[in-house]
Structure formats: structure tokens, C-alpha cells
Amino acid sequence: MLKRLRVQNVLSLRDTTITLSNPLVLVGPNGAGKSAIIKALQLFSVTFRVPIQLQRRLLRLGTVDLDSVVWRRDDRLPLVFQAWFREQEAGVPDYELRIEKTGGNWRVVSEAIRMPGLTFDSHSGVFEFGTEYRGTIQWRAPMHASLPCFVRPYEKDQVALQTIRPLLELAKLAGSTWRYRVAAGDIAAPTKLPPGVPPEQLHVRENGWGLAAVLRNLQGQDRATFDRIERKLIEWFPYIRQINFEETGEGLRLAFSHSAGRAPIPAELEADGVLHALFLIWRCYTARQEDRVCIEEPENGTHPYLLAGRYEFIRKIAGGELTQPPVRLVVTTQSPELLNAIGCDEALRVVQVVERHPEGGTSVHRLRDMDQVQRLCDVFKGQLGELWWSGAVGGVPANTDNI
């Protein structure tokens, strides 16, 4: 899986390197670049699956295109990714991708792969492979798609497979990145399926909309997983007895049976913390092996006393104690209480501090690489949230005078 990623000229990431632990916890002030890191991970992974010009839809960017994603909207700059999929901390990357705007369109202008079973550099020539029915196919930069994306249509071609298998494996290693910043109101909103779209093709949006339809479909298709989700929700909120679904004129909505009361309570009247918790449980229990799940501020709607339990759930999910295979999780937070739940010892492995500088852009620092961090942890008696709040490790607003 992806271990390390260097990103250049994407949003606020002028030249930023991210080391991916599991879980990875990003902490920093508003505008530092925590969301930009997640979006860069999205952009990198989606490049393996769709051509460059079609990425707007999959990234859920609406009318935003790569002209707006590039650093300071300077479309003369390239978007550059360097990736390491093995354990080495430094050295030559396993994969390099450079995207530039040429002739009015963004294209892959160079690509280099140094993986077991395949070494290729676009500067050295053409990548070609045979097929069953279309003869020899060639990929030559500049191209509208990365090489792993280009070969995807041939993944069932037995002749092509002999050559392109390492590229398909590379795409699996890159995985899929899903970003969520959920809101209780969007989770509670009724879901009406678009005409002609079957329930199994509906995806939950990054704000949580669509969860009702996806859960009801899961109830019918995979009852065991649905029951696990329901049991975990009841464990966290014992007054709840059952997850229900109600058809309304506006679509399908969630409802909850309570231990006291005859009729289910519509989701609009349920506590925000319940809806946020249900989303977190659902997403962790249904993630695929190739998914990287990124959840922004999971503390929202949750009482500070409960955050230790929430992080324990995240830790177990990432460690494979509750799901197999383990779920790759990225979490952003601004909650001292959540950081206190992590504790200093584990934080040295999973916490990274995000800061933004006017000229240099976003920087990321692993907590364990900071000077005197162990001594500071001792001074603050292992209370990482209090240590972060003090400003001693960075990642706090530089000026709060006018806030």
C-alpha cells in the first residue's frame, strides 16, 4: 500500500511530503492544508482510474477543474506526484507522475515506474503491449491518462494481461481515497433515487447524504454487516433499539426505535451525535481493501467524554481488530479532547502537525520527528491535547487577536 507521497503544486501543497501511518491523524488550524492533503490523495488515486479530463466528476469538484487546483491557480506549473509503496523512508520513489497543461488541456507528460516486475520511464520510450483482438497498443507521453489508467480496459484480455499485470497491481496499491465531512442535517435528509439508478449504485456523498438508501440496500443485500452496524450503534447509544426506514413524499429517510416510545423517531429529530456515529460505523464496516477513508473532524456532534471511545474504535478498525482487512483511515481534528484520547505514546506514530506558510505553502511534520517531544509529553503528563493547545508543537493559529 501507499507508504509515502510527495506532492508539488496541488492546492496549498507547494512541495509537501506525507508519510501515511494507519490511522493517520492530521492536526492543525483552519486553512493550514489538512483538507488539501486529503484532496491531493484523492487526486493521486483517481489518476489511476480515470482520464485526466474526467476527474472533475469523481473528485466531486463541481465546476472546479485542475486550473483551480494548481498552486496559486498558475496553470504554467506542473502537478507532480512521487510515491513510495514499500517501507523505505527515502531514496528513489517507486512511482513518479507529472501532469502539465499542454495545448489547452491537462495531460500526463511523464511517468516513471520502478516496481517489482516492471521498470518503465516515459523519457526512454514507448510502453507497448499485445492484445487478443486489437493487435499491439502503444502508450506514449504526453497522454490523456496515466499508464495504469490507460491499460484498465484490457484487464480481462489474456494476451495483454501478461504485460500489464504489474500496472494493475500498482493501481491496487494506490487504492481509492474517499473524503467525508458529514453534517447531521444531510444524513437526516430524505434520499430520493435519481430515475433509473438502482439502489446498489447510489454512493453516499461526502456530506453524508444518501446514507438511508445505502443502509436499506445493505439490509437486504448483506444482513450480517447491517446487523453489526446496528449492534455497534446500540452499544454506543443503549436507548436505541433498532434502525428503521420510512418512505416519505420526499424520499427515504432514517428513523430510530427507542426503548421508550411506540413510534420510531425520524432522523431529523434524533441527536446529531447518533447520526454522526452511525455514519462512522457504516463507513468503517463497509470499506473495501483498496479504500482509504478520510474523515474530517469526527469529533463533531460528540460529547468530549465519548471521544476516547470513538478513537478506540478508529484505532481498532485501523488495526484490523474489528474488520479484515484493516481499514486505512485518515482523520483530521482540531479537538484537544480527541488528541488526549490518543495519548503521547501512540501519537508519536500516528499524529502529524500541519502548518501553512505564506510562501512555502503547507508543511507536515511527524510528531515523533520534533525536538524534545518526549520531554514535552512528560511535562504535560501524556495529555497530547493540552500539549498541542499550548502551541509547543505548532499547528495552532498564528494570530488570534482578531478572531
C-alpha positions as CSV (number, residue, x, y, z in Angstrom):
1,M,0.0,0.0,0.0
2,L,0.9,3.6,-0.3
3,K,3.5,4.5,2.4
4,R,4.7,8.0,1.4
5,L,3.6,10.6,-1.0
6,R,5.4,13.8,-2.2
7,V,3.1,16.4,-3.8
8,Q,4.0,19.5,-5.7
9,N,1.8,22.4,-6.8
10,V,-1.6,21.0,-5.7
11,L,-3.7,23.5,-3.8
12,S,-1.7,24.8,-0.9
13,L,0.9,21.9,-1.2
14,R,3.8,23.7,-2.9
15,D,6.1,20.9,-2.0
16,T,4.8,18.6,0.7
17,T,5.6,15.1,1.7
18,I,3.1,12.9,3.7
19,T,4.1,9.7,5.4
20,L,1.0,7.5,5.8
21,S,0.6,5.7,9.1
22,N,-2.7,3.8,9.9
23,P,-4.5,5.6,11.3
24,L,-3.1,9.0,10.2
25,V,-4.2,11.9,12.4
26,L,-3.7,15.4,11.0
27,V,-3.9,18.3,13.4
28,G,-3.7,22.0,12.6
29,P,-5.5,25.3,12.4
30,N,-8.1,26.3,9.8
31,G,-6.6,26.9,6.4
32,A,-3.4,25.0,7.2
33,G,-3.9,22.5,4.5
34,K,-5.4,19.4,6.2
35,S,-8.2,19.2,3.6
36,A,-5.7,19.9,0.8
37,I,-3.7,16.8,1.8
38,I,-6.9,14.7,1.6
39,K,-7.8,16.2,-1.8
40,A,-4.3,15.6,-3.1
41,L,-4.6,11.9,-2.0
42,Q,-7.9,11.8,-3.9
43,L,-6.4,13.3,-7.0
44,F,-3.4,10.9,-6.9
45,S,-5.5,7.8,-6.5
46,V,-8.2,8.8,-9.1
47,T,-5.5,9.4,-11.7
48,F,-5.0,5.6,-11.7
49,R,-8.7,5.1,-12.6
50,V,-10.0,7.8,-15.0
51,P,-8.5,10.0,-17.7
52,I,-7.3,13.5,-16.6
53,Q,-10.2,15.4,-18.1
54,L,-12.9,13.3,-16.4
55,Q,-11.6,13.7,-12.9
56,R,-13.8,16.7,-12.0
57,R,-16.8,14.5,-11.6
58,L,-15.1,11.8,-9.5
59,L,-13.4,14.4,-7.3
60,R,-16.9,16.0,-6.6
61,L,-15.4,19.3,-7.6
62,G,-18.4,20.6,-9.4
63,T,-17.3,23.3,-11.8
64,V,-13.7,23.3,-10.4
65,D,-11.1,21.9,-12.7
66,L,-7.3,21.4,-12.5
67,D,-6.8,25.1,-13.4
68,S,-8.1,25.9,-9.9
69,V,-6.4,23.0,-8.2
70,V,-2.9,24.0,-9.2
71,W,-0.8,26.2,-6.8
72,R,-2.0,29.8,-6.8
73,R,-4.0,28.9,-10.0
74,D,-0.9,29.2,-12.1
75,D,-1.6,26.7,-14.9
76,R,2.0,27.1,-16.1
77,L,3.1,24.9,-13.2
78,P,3.1,21.1,-13.3
79,L,1.2,18.8,-10.8
80,V,3.8,16.4,-9.6
81,F,3.4,13.2,-7.5
82,Q,6.2,10.9,-6.2
83,A,5.1,7.8,-4.4
84,W,6.7,5.1,-2.3
85,F,4.8,1.8,-1.8
86,R,7.5,0.0,0.2
87,E,8.9,0.7,3.6
88,Q,11.9,2.8,2.7
89,E,11.9,6.3,4.1
90,A,13.9,7.9,1.4
91,G,15.6,7.1,-1.9
92,V,14.2,6.9,-5.4
93,P,10.4,6.8,-5.5
94,D,8.6,3.7,-6.8
95,Y,6.4,5.9,-9.0
96,E,6.5,9.4,-10.4
97,L,3.8,11.3,-12.3
98,R,3.9,14.7,-13.9
99,I,0.8,16.4,-15.2
100,E,1.1,19.6,-17.2
101,K,-1.3,21.8,-19.3
102,T,-0.4,21.5,-22.9
103,G,-2.4,22.7,-25.9
104,G,-5.2,23.9,-23.5
105,N,-5.6,20.5,-21.8
106,W,-4.0,18.8,-18.8
107,R,-2.1,15.8,-19.8
108,V,0.4,13.2,-18.3
109,V,3.7,14.5,-19.7
110,S,6.0,12.0,-17.9
111,E,5.7,8.8,-15.9
112,A,8.2,6.6,-14.2
113,I,7.6,3.2,-12.6
114,R,10.2,1.2,-10.6
115,M,8.3,-1.7,-9.1
116,P,8.9,-5.5,-9.0
117,G,8.0,-6.9,-12.4
118,L,8.1,-3.5,-14.2
119,T,10.5,-0.7,-14.8
120,F,9.5,2.0,-17.2
121,D,10.4,5.6,-17.8
122,S,8.4,7.6,-20.4
123,H,11.6,9.6,-21.2
124,S,13.2,6.4,-22.5
125,G,10.5,5.4,-25.0
126,V,7.1,3.9,-25.6
127,F,5.2,1.4,-23.5
128,E,3.5,-1.3,-25.7
129,F,1.6,-4.5,-25.1
130,G,-0.2,-7.0,-27.3
131,T,-3.9,-7.7,-27.2
132,E,-6.1,-10.6,-28.4
133,Y,-8.1,-8.6,-31.0
134,R,-6.6,-5.2,-31.4
135,G,-3.0,-6.0,-32.1
136,T,-0.3,-4.0,-30.4
137,I,-1.3,-1.0,-28.3
138,Q,1.2,1.8,-27.5
139,W,1.3,4.5,-24.8
140,R,3.5,7.5,-25.5
141,A,3.7,10.7,-23.4
142,P,2.1,13.2,-23.4
143,M,-1.1,11.2,-22.9
144,H,-4.7,11.9,-21.6
145,A,-4.3,9.3,-18.9
146,S,-1.7,7.7,-16.7
147,L,-0.4,4.3,-17.8
148,P,-2.2,2.3,-15.2
149,C,-5.5,4.0,-16.2
150,F,-4.7,3.6,-19.9
151,V,-4.5,-0.2,-19.6
152,R,-7.6,-0.8,-17.4
153,P,-9.9,-1.6,-20.4
154,Y,-7.6,-4.5,-21.2
155,E,-7.6,-6.1,-17.7
156,K,-9.6,-9.1,-19.0
157,D,-7.5,-9.5,-22.1
158,Q,-5.4,-12.6,-21.6
159,V,-2.7,-11.6,-24.0
160,A,-2.5,-8.1,-22.6
161,L,-2.5,-9.3,-19.1
162,Q,0.9,-10.9,-19.5
163,T,2.4,-7.4,-19.8
164,I,0.0,-5.1,-17.9
165,R,-0.5,-7.1,-14.7
166,P,2.1,-5.1,-12.8
167,L,0.3,-1.9,-13.8
168,L,-3.0,-3.2,-12.5
169,E,-1.3,-4.2,-9.2
170,L,0.2,-0.7,-9.0
171,A,-3.3,0.7,-9.2
172,K,-4.5,-1.5,-6.4
173,L,-1.6,-0.3,-4.2
174,A,-2.6,3.3,-4.9
175,G,-6.1,2.4,-3.8
176,S,-9.2,4.7,-3.7
177,T,-9.5,7.7,-1.4
178,W,-12.8,8.8,-0.1
179,R,-13.2,12.1,1.8
180,Y,-16.1,12.8,4.2
181,R,-17.0,15.9,6.1
182,V,-20.5,14.9,7.2
183,A,-23.3,17.0,8.6
184,A,-26.2,15.6,10.6
185,G,-28.8,17.5,8.6
186,D,-27.6,15.9,5.3
187,I,-27.6,12.4,6.9
188,A,-31.1,13.0,8.1
189,A,-32.4,14.4,4.7
190,P,-34.7,12.1,2.8
191,T,-33.0,10.2,-0.1
192,K,-34.8,10.1,-3.4
193,L,-33.0,7.9,-6.0
194,P,-32.4,9.5,-9.4
195,P,-34.5,8.0,-12.2
196,G,-33.1,4.7,-13.5
197,V,-30.4,4.4,-10.8
198,P,-30.6,1.2,-8.8
199,P,-30.0,1.4,-5.1
200,E,-26.7,-0.6,-5.2
201,Q,-25.2,2.2,-7.5
202,L,-26.0,5.0,-5.1
203,H,-23.0,6.4,-3.3
204,V,-23.1,8.4,0.0
205,R,-22.0,11.9,-0.7
206,E,-19.1,13.4,1.3
207,N,-21.7,15.3,3.5
208,G,-23.5,12.1,4.4
209,W,-26.5,12.4,2.1
210,G,-27.7,9.1,0.8
211,L,-26.9,7.0,3.9
212,A,-30.5,6.0,4.3
213,A,-30.8,4.4,0.9
214,V,-27.4,2.7,1.1
215,L,-28.2,1.3,4.6
216,R,-31.5,-0.1,3.5
217,N,-29.9,-1.7,0.4
218,L,-27.3,-3.2,2.7
219,Q,-30.0,-4.5,5.0
220,G,-31.4,-6.5,2.0
221,Q,-28.1,-7.5,0.4
222,D,-25.8,-8.1,3.4
223,R,-27.8,-8.5,6.5
224,A,-24.9,-9.7,8.6
225,T,-23.0,-6.4,8.1
226,F,-26.1,-4.3,8.6
227,D,-26.7,-6.1,11.9
228,R,-23.1,-5.4,13.0
229,I,-23.7,-1.7,12.3
230,E,-26.9,-1.7,14.3
231,R,-25.4,-3.6,17.2
232,K,-22.5,-1.1,17.4
233,L,-24.8,1.9,17.3
234,I,-27.0,0.4,20.1
235,E,-23.8,-0.3,22.1
236,W,-22.9,3.4,21.9
237,F,-26.5,4.6,22.5
238,P,-28.3,2.0,24.6
239,Y,-31.7,3.8,24.4
240,I,-31.8,3.0,20.7
241,R,-33.4,-0.4,19.9
242,Q,-33.5,-0.5,16.1
243,I,-32.6,1.3,12.8
244,N,-35.7,1.9,10.8
245,F,-36.6,3.3,7.3
246,E,-39.6,5.4,6.4
247,E,-40.9,6.3,2.9
248,T,-42.0,9.9,2.7
249,G,-43.1,12.1,-0.2
250,E,-39.6,13.5,-0.4
251,G,-37.9,10.1,-0.4
252,L,-36.5,7.5,2.1
253,R,-35.4,8.7,5.5
254,L,-33.8,7.1,8.5
255,A,-35.7,6.6,11.8
256,F,-34.8,5.0,15.1
257,S,-36.9,2.9,17.5
258,H,-36.3,3.9,21.2
259,S,-36.6,1.8,24.3
260,A,-39.3,4.3,25.5
261,G,-41.9,5.2,22.8
262,R,-44.2,3.5,20.4
263,A,-43.3,5.0,17.0
264,P,-39.8,5.4,15.5
265,I,-38.2,8.8,15.8
266,P,-37.4,10.4,12.4
267,A,-33.7,11.1,11.9
268,E,-34.5,14.9,11.8
269,L,-35.4,14.7,15.4
270,E,-32.6,12.4,16.5
271,A,-29.5,13.7,18.2
272,D,-26.7,14.8,15.9
273,G,-24.2,12.6,17.7
274,V,-26.3,9.5,16.8
275,L,-26.3,10.4,13.1
276,H,-22.5,11.1,13.1
277,A,-21.8,7.9,14.9
278,L,-24.0,5.9,12.5
279,F,-22.1,7.3,9.6
280,L,-18.7,6.5,11.1
281,I,-19.7,2.9,12.0
282,W,-21.2,2.3,8.5
283,R,-18.2,3.6,6.6
284,C,-15.7,1.7,8.7
285,Y,-17.6,-1.6,8.5
286,T,-18.2,-1.4,4.7
287,A,-14.8,-0.2,3.4
288,R,-13.1,-2.3,0.8
289,Q,-9.5,-3.4,0.9
290,E,-8.5,-0.7,-1.6
291,D,-10.3,2.1,0.2
292,R,-8.7,4.9,2.1
293,V,-11.4,6.5,4.3
294,C,-10.7,10.2,5.2
295,I,-13.0,11.7,7.8
296,E,-12.7,15.3,8.7
297,E,-13.3,16.3,12.4
298,P,-15.0,13.1,13.7
299,E,-15.5,14.9,17.0
300,N,-18.4,16.9,15.6
301,G,-21.7,16.2,17.4
302,T,-19.9,14.1,20.0
303,H,-19.6,14.8,23.7
304,P,-16.0,15.2,24.8
305,Y,-16.4,12.4,27.3
306,L,-17.2,10.0,24.5
307,L,-14.2,10.8,22.3
308,A,-11.9,8.3,23.9
309,G,-14.3,5.6,22.9
310,R,-14.6,6.9,19.3
311,Y,-10.8,7.0,18.9
312,E,-10.5,3.5,20.4
313,F,-13.0,2.4,17.6
314,I,-10.9,4.1,15.0
315,R,-7.7,2.5,16.3
316,K,-9.2,-1.0,16.3
317,I,-10.6,-0.5,12.8
318,A,-7.2,0.6,11.5
319,G,-5.5,-2.2,13.4
320,G,-7.7,-4.9,11.9
321,E,-9.3,-5.9,15.3
322,L,-12.8,-5.3,14.1
323,T,-12.6,-5.7,10.3
324,Q,-10.5,-7.8,8.0
325,P,-8.6,-6.5,6.2
326,P,-7.8,-3.4,8.3
327,V,-9.3,-0.1,7.0
328,R,-6.9,2.6,6.1
329,L,-8.1,5.8,7.9
330,V,-7.1,9.4,7.7
331,V,-8.6,11.7,10.4
332,T,-8.3,15.5,10.7
333,T,-9.1,17.1,14.0
334,Q,-9.0,20.3,16.0
335,S,-10.1,18.7,19.2
336,P,-7.8,18.6,22.3
337,E,-10.1,16.0,23.8
338,L,-9.7,13.7,20.9
339,L,-5.9,14.2,21.0
340,N,-5.9,13.4,24.7
341,A,-7.7,10.2,23.9
342,I,-4.8,9.2,21.6
343,G,-2.1,9.8,24.2
344,C,1.5,10.6,23.6
345,D,2.9,7.2,23.0
346,E,0.6,6.3,20.1
347,A,0.7,9.9,18.9
348,L,4.4,9.6,18.1
349,R,3.4,7.0,15.5
350,V,0.1,8.4,14.1
351,V,-0.1,12.2,14.6
352,Q,1.3,14.8,12.1
353,V,1.1,18.5,12.6
354,V,0.0,20.6,9.6
355,E,1.0,24.3,9.2
356,R,0.9,26.8,6.4
357,H,3.5,29.4,5.4
358,P,2.7,32.3,3.1
359,E,5.4,31.5,0.5
360,G,6.2,27.8,1.2
361,G,2.7,26.5,1.4
362,T,1.6,23.6,3.6
363,S,4.1,21.7,5.6
364,V,3.6,18.4,7.5
365,H,5.7,17.3,10.5
366,R,5.5,14.0,12.2
367,L,5.2,14.5,16.0
368,R,8.0,11.9,16.6
369,D,10.5,14.0,14.5
370,M,10.1,17.1,16.6
371,D,12.8,18.1,19.1
372,Q,12.1,17.5,22.8
373,V,8.7,16.0,22.1
374,Q,9.2,13.1,24.5
375,R,10.2,15.5,27.3
376,L,7.2,17.7,26.5
377,C,4.9,14.7,26.7
378,D,6.3,14.0,30.1
379,V,5.8,17.6,31.2
380,F,2.1,17.5,30.1
381,K,1.7,14.1,31.7
382,G,0.8,12.4,28.4
383,Q,-2.1,14.8,27.7
384,L,-1.4,15.4,24.0
385,G,-4.4,17.7,23.6
386,E,-3.0,20.0,26.2
387,L,0.4,19.9,24.7
388,W,-0.9,20.8,21.3
389,W,-3.2,23.5,22.8
390,S,-0.1,25.1,24.4
391,G,1.4,25.7,20.9
392,A,4.7,23.9,21.8
393,V,4.4,21.6,18.8
394,G,2.9,24.0,16.4
395,G,-0.2,23.6,14.4
396,V,-2.2,26.4,16.1
397,P,-3.4,29.7,14.7
398,A,-0.5,32.2,14.5
399,N,-2.7,35.2,15.5
400,T,-5.9,35.1,17.4
401,D,-6.2,38.8,18.3
402,N,-8.9,39.5,15.7
403,I,-10.8,36.3,16.0
